[in-house]
Amino acid sequence: MDMETVKLSQIVERLAPELSPFLTSRELDLTIVLRDGLEVLEPADAMEIVQHSICTGQKQTLIQ
């Protein structure tokens, strides 16, 4: 499968909708590139992507 670009909101809606209330609109709007596409993503992968996205967003906020 080819790489696929999606918004974090798509990943959350599909695999971890319970996390949606805890994420900001900025976080949900992040662009994520998936090596093997959204179809093969597992819930554990989604959690890892969400965690990484939050950490990256917090680091950027601290730098500014």
N, C-alpha and C positions, 0 to 999 in steps of 0.2 A: 504494500500500500504506500501511496505517496504521502508526503508531509501535508498537514492540514492546519490552517490558521483559524482559530476560533477565539471567542471572547471567554473570559473566565466565567461569566454568567451562564454560558451554554454548558460548561462542564458541571457547574454547581446545579443547575436545573435538572440535568440528566442523572447525575450520580450522587449528589449530596444536597438535596433541596433544603434539608434541615439547617444547613450552614448559611443560607441566604440572609436571614435577618442579622447575622453577625458581621457581614461584610459591607463595606461602604460602596457607594455607587462608583467611586473611582476604582476600587479594587475589582468590582464586577465588570468594569469596562476594559480591564487589561487585556491585551492581545497575547495569546498563548499559541506557540507553534508546537504541534504534536507530530512527532516523528512518524508514527504509524497511524495517525488519524484518531478521531473520536470514537469510532466503532469498537476499537480494541481496548479502550481505556477501562480499567477496573476501578472500583470504589477506592481502594487503597492508593492507587495512582492519583485519583482526584484529590484525596486528602493531602498527599505530598505536594501537589501543585498549588493547592490553596495555602498551605503552610508557607511554602517558598514565596508565593506572591505577597503574602502579608509581611513576611520578614523583609523582603526587598523594598516594599512600600515604606516600611518603618525606617529603614536605613536611609532612604532618599529624603524622608521628612527630617531626619536628624541632621543630614548634611546641609540642607537648605537653611 
